[in-house]
Amino acid sequence: MPYSHHSHSGQFCAHARDTLEEVVQAAIAKGTRVLALTEHMPREQQDLYPEEIDAGYSEKILHEIFAKYHVEARRLQKVYSSRVKILVGMEVDWIRPSSAAFISRLISDFHFDLFIGSVHHVHGIPIDYNSDLYEKALSMSGGTNKGLFEDYFDLQYDMLTALKPPVVGHFDLIRLKSNDPDTDFVKTEGVWRKIQRNLAFVVSYGGMLELNSAALRKGLKEPYPNAEISKAREYRLTYEGAEMLT
C-alpha cells in the first residue's frame, strides 16, 4: 500500500474513525509512501446529512471544523515529513451548478496540494447514505436505475468539466445502494456512453481515477471503479468518433 489518495478521520468526519494523526501513523506502519489527507469539504445547510443534523451541526460549524482540519493537516505534514510524503487536500461534493463557485473559493482560501472530485448527491439527494434516500433520488429519475445512473454520470461530467479534479473519487459510487450493484454497464448503452464520455474527458486533462476498496467493505463484489470501467482500454470504443484511452 505505497500510495493512498483518499482518506478520512473520525476527528473531522462523522462516518470515519480515529484521529487524523492516528490515520497518518497507521499509514506509516503499513509502509505508505504518499498519503493524501482529504476530509470532506463543508456543505451548505440544505445539504447536511441526517447524522450531522442529529449531532447539531450547522453550515457554520462544518466550516469551523474544516478550518481546524486544515491547520492540523499542515502540522502533521511537517511533523512526519521525514517518514511519509503527506499531501493536504479535500474531497469536494459536487451537488449542483452553484457548487462550482463554492468549491473554487475553498481551493483559493486553503491552497490545497490536491483535491478529489466526487459526486454523492443526485437531484440534491444523497445517493450513498441509505436506501430510503436512494429510492427518493431514483423516483426523481423516472424510477429506473438506468435513469438515475445516467443522471449521476451527467452530474459527474458537469463536475469534471468545471473543476478538472486531479483525482476522481469513487467513479461509479452510484452502484452502492442500487438493487443491482454489480450491474453490467456495457450492456446499458445510454449509461455506458456517458461513462465513455467521462473517462475520455478525464484522460484529456490528465486526471486520475482512484481505485477505492471501500465498496468491498460495504458488500459490493468489486471496488470503485468496477472491472469493466477499469478495463475500458480493452474495449477500444469511441465517443463522438474519438478513440478513447489509447
Backbone torsions as a table, in degrees:
resi	resn	phi	psi	omega
1	MET	NA	65.4	-175.1
2	PRO	-75.7	-22.7	-176.7
3	TYR	-134.2	139.3	174.8
4	SER	-141.9	121.2	-175.3
5	HIS	-112.9	16.3	-179.8
6	HIS	-152.0	115.9	-178.7
7	SER	-149.2	154.7	175.3
8	HIS	-140.2	156.1	177.3
9	SER	-127.0	151.7	176.6
10	GLY	-67.1	-17.1	178.7
11	GLN	-68.2	-31.6	-175.1
12	PHE	-129.1	5.7	-178.2
13	CYS	-141.7	128.4	-173.4
14	ALA	-67.5	-24.6	-176.9
15	HIS	-103.8	15.3	177.9
16	ALA	-115.8	-170.5	179.5
17	ARG	-146.0	165.7	178.7
18	ASP	72.3	159.3	177.5
19	THR	-77.3	165.6	179.2
20	LEU	-62.9	-39.2	179.5
21	GLU	-66.1	-37.0	177.1
22	GLU	-65.5	-34.8	175.7
23	VAL	-62.5	-44.9	178.4
24	VAL	-61.9	-45.6	-178.8
25	GLN	-63.1	-38.9	178.3
26	ALA	-66.1	-38.1	178.5
27	ALA	-64.7	-41.5	178.3
28	ILE	-62.7	-42.1	-179.8
29	ALA	-61.9	-28.0	-179.9
30	LYS	-89.3	2.0	177.5
31	GLY	83.6	20.2	-179.8
32	THR	-65.8	134.0	179.5
33	ARG	-94.3	-39.0	179.6
34	VAL	-129.1	125.5	-179.7
35	LEU	-127.1	121.3	175.7
36	ALA	-96.7	126.7	174.8
37	LEU	-92.9	120.2	-169.0
38	THR	-139.6	62.5	177.2
39	GLU	-64.0	157.0	179.9
40	HIS	-64.1	141.7	172.7
41	MET	-65.7	154.0	173.3
42	PRO	-67.5	151.0	-179.9
43	ARG	-120.4	166.3	179.3
44	GLU	-71.7	160.1	-175.3
45	GLN	-53.1	-41.5	-177.0
46	GLN	-67.7	-12.7	-174.7
47	ASP	-110.5	14.0	176.9
48	LEU	-66.8	143.5	176.1
49	TYR	-77.4	155.8	178.4
50	PRO	-52.1	-39.9	-179.1
51	GLU	-65.5	-31.3	178.6
52	GLU	-74.8	-38.9	176.3
53	ILE	-63.9	-44.2	179.4
54	ASP	-62.1	-31.1	-179.4
55	ALA	-83.0	-1.6	178.7
56	GLY	82.4	16.6	179.6
57	TYR	-72.7	159.0	174.8
58	SER	-139.2	172.5	176.5
59	GLU	-58.4	-40.3	179.7
60	LYS	-63.4	-43.3	-179.4
61	ILE	-65.5	-40.2	178.3
62	LEU	-61.3	-38.6	176.9
63	HIS	-64.3	-41.0	179.8
64	GLU	-65.3	-42.4	177.9
65	ILE	-62.2	-41.7	-178.5
66	PHE	-64.8	-40.8	178.2
67	ALA	-63.1	-39.6	177.7
68	LYS	-66.0	-37.9	176.1
69	TYR	-58.6	-46.5	-176.8
70	HIS	-61.2	-41.4	178.6
71	VAL	-63.1	-46.1	-178.8
72	GLU	-66.5	-39.6	-179.8
73	ALA	-63.1	-42.6	178.7
74	ARG	-66.6	-35.2	177.5
75	ARG	-62.9	-46.9	-179.3
76	LEU	-65.8	-34.1	177.5
77	GLN	-58.0	-39.7	179.2
78	LYS	-76.3	-45.3	-175.6
79	VAL	-61.0	-39.8	-173.7
80	TYR	-105.5	18.2	-174.5
81	SER	-60.1	-27.8	-178.7
82	SER	-83.7	-7.8	-174.2
83	ARG	-115.5	-24.9	-180.0
84	VAL	-159.0	143.4	175.1
85	LYS	-83.2	112.6	-179.2
86	ILE	-101.7	129.4	172.9
87	LEU	-106.9	129.5	-178.8
88	VAL	-98.7	121.2	-177.3
89	GLY	-148.4	-160.3	177.8
90	MET	-151.0	159.7	169.7
91	GLU	-101.2	120.0	-179.6
92	VAL	-86.4	150.3	176.2
93	ASP	-114.1	102.5	177.5
94	TRP	-83.9	116.3	-174.8
95	ILE	-114.1	-40.2	-177.6
96	ARG	-155.6	170.3	-177.7
97	PRO	-53.5	-34.7	-179.5
98	SER	-67.7	-11.8	177.5
99	SER	-60.3	-29.4	-174.5
100	ALA	-58.4	-50.0	-177.9
101	ALA	-66.2	-39.4	-179.3
102	PHE	-63.0	-46.2	-179.6
103	ILE	-67.0	-40.8	179.7
104	SER	-60.6	-37.5	177.9
105	ARG	-65.3	-41.0	178.9
106	LEU	-63.7	-43.6	179.4
107	ILE	-61.7	-40.7	179.9
108	SER	-69.1	-40.5	-176.2
109	ASP	-71.5	-35.0	-170.9
110	PHE	-107.6	-11.4	175.7
111	HIS	51.5	58.3	-177.7
112	PHE	-70.3	156.9	175.5
113	ASP	-75.4	-30.3	176.8
114	LEU	-165.3	171.9	171.2
115	PHE	-148.1	155.2	177.3
116	ILE	-100.4	133.0	176.2
117	GLY	-97.8	116.3	-176.3
118	SER	-131.2	156.8	172.3
119	VAL	-123.5	120.2	177.7
120	HIS	-117.2	-5.8	-176.1
121	HIS	-128.3	144.7	168.6
122	VAL	-133.2	132.7	-172.6
123	HIS	59.6	28.8	-179.7
124	GLY	75.4	11.0	-175.6
125	ILE	-115.1	130.6	177.2
126	PRO	-60.4	131.4	-178.0
127	ILE	-107.5	3.0	-179.4
128	ASP	-124.0	7.5	-173.7
129	TYR	-87.8	-53.4	175.5
130	ASN	-155.9	169.9	-175.1
131	SER	-67.0	-34.9	-178.8
132	ASP	-62.4	-45.1	179.6
133	LEU	-69.6	-36.0	175.8
134	TYR	-60.4	-44.3	-179.6
135	GLU	-64.1	-34.1	177.0
136	LYS	-64.4	-44.6	177.0
137	ALA	-65.1	-38.7	179.4
138	LEU	-58.8	-44.2	-179.0
139	SER	-63.5	-30.8	-179.9
140	MET	-78.9	-9.2	176.1
141	SER	-107.0	21.8	177.4
142	GLY	91.2	3.9	174.8
143	GLY	84.0	8.4	179.4
144	THR	-121.7	148.8	175.7
145	ASN	-60.4	-39.5	-179.5
146	LYS	-58.3	-44.9	179.8
147	GLY	-63.5	-43.8	-179.0
148	LEU	-70.0	-40.3	178.1
149	PHE	-60.6	-43.6	179.3
150	GLU	-63.6	-41.8	178.5
151	ASP	-63.8	-39.4	179.0
152	TYR	-62.0	-48.8	-177.4
153	PHE	-72.1	-25.5	172.1
154	ASP	-68.0	-42.5	178.5
155	LEU	-65.6	-39.2	176.5
156	GLN	-61.7	-40.1	178.5
157	TYR	-63.0	-40.2	175.7
158	ASP	-58.1	-43.5	179.1
159	MET	-64.0	-45.3	-178.2
160	LEU	-61.3	-46.2	-176.4
161	THR	-71.3	-30.6	-179.5
162	ALA	-79.0	-36.8	-170.6
163	LEU	-111.7	-26.7	-173.2
164	LYS	47.4	59.8	-177.7
165	PRO	-63.8	137.9	178.0
166	PRO	-62.7	-31.0	177.1
167	VAL	-128.1	132.0	177.2
168	VAL	-100.3	122.5	-175.6
169	GLY	-82.3	141.9	176.8
170	HIS	21.5	74.6	-170.2
171	PHE	-49.4	-42.0	-176.9
172	ASP	-114.5	43.8	178.6
173	LEU	-55.4	-26.7	-176.8
174	ILE	-57.2	-18.4	179.3
175	ARG	-69.0	-26.4	-163.4
176	LEU	-54.8	-53.1	-175.5
177	LYS	-98.7	6.7	178.9
178	SER	-67.9	154.8	174.7
179	ASN	-78.9	-0.3	176.2
180	ASP	-139.0	67.2	-173.8
181	PRO	-66.9	-17.3	179.7
182	ASP	-105.2	30.6	-178.0
183	THR	-56.0	151.4	177.3
184	ASP	-93.7	97.8	-177.4
185	PHE	-61.1	-36.9	-175.2
186	VAL	-59.6	-33.1	-177.8
187	LYS	-83.8	-5.7	177.7
188	THR	-106.1	89.4	-164.5
189	GLU	-54.1	-50.2	-177.4
190	GLY	-60.8	-40.4	179.6
191	VAL	-68.4	-44.7	-176.7
192	TRP	-63.7	-37.5	178.6
193	ARG	-64.3	-36.8	177.5
194	LYS	-69.7	-35.9	175.1
195	ILE	-63.5	-45.5	177.4
196	GLN	-56.0	-48.1	-179.4
197	ARG	-57.5	-46.3	-178.0
198	ASN	-66.3	-42.4	178.0
199	LEU	-61.6	-43.4	-179.9
200	ALA	-60.7	-38.6	-179.0
201	PHE	-70.5	-39.6	177.5
202	VAL	-59.3	-43.9	178.5
203	VAL	-62.4	-37.8	-174.0
204	SER	-63.2	-30.4	-179.2
205	TYR	-107.4	4.5	175.5
206	GLY	84.5	23.6	178.9
207	GLY	-79.4	172.5	179.4
208	MET	-127.5	148.5	169.0
209	LEU	-99.4	128.9	174.9
210	GLU	-73.5	152.1	168.8
211	LEU	-99.9	110.3	-169.3
212	ASN	-113.5	115.0	-175.8
213	SER	-85.9	0.3	179.0
214	ALA	-57.4	-28.7	179.0
215	ALA	-58.9	-37.6	-179.6
216	LEU	-67.7	-41.9	178.2
217	ARG	-62.7	-28.3	-178.1
218	LYS	-94.7	10.0	171.5
219	GLY	101.4	-0.7	177.9
220	LEU	-80.3	158.0	-178.0
221	LYS	-81.2	-22.7	-177.1
222	GLU	-132.3	153.2	177.2
223	PRO	-73.0	179.6	169.7
224	TYR	-96.2	131.5	-10.9
225	PRO	-76.4	161.4	-178.7
226	ASN	-72.5	178.1	-171.4
227	ALA	-62.5	-41.9	-175.5
228	GLU	-66.4	-32.6	175.8
229	ILE	-73.4	-42.1	179.9
230	SER	-62.9	-28.5	-178.7
231	LYS	-99.7	20.6	-174.4
232	ALA	-54.8	-29.1	178.2
233	ARG	-54.8	-38.3	-172.6
234	GLU	-68.2	-24.0	-177.6
235	TYR	-77.1	-28.2	-178.6
236	ARG	47.2	42.7	177.3
237	LEU	-82.7	166.8	-178.2
238	THR	-122.2	154.1	172.9
239	TYR	-127.5	116.8	-178.0
240	GLU	53.1	39.8	172.7
241	GLY	83.9	-4.5	-178.2
242	ALA	-100.8	127.8	179.1
243	GLU	-66.8	137.2	-175.6
244	MET	-100.2	146.4	165.8
245	LEU	49.3	45.7	-178.7
246	THR	-92.1	NA	NA
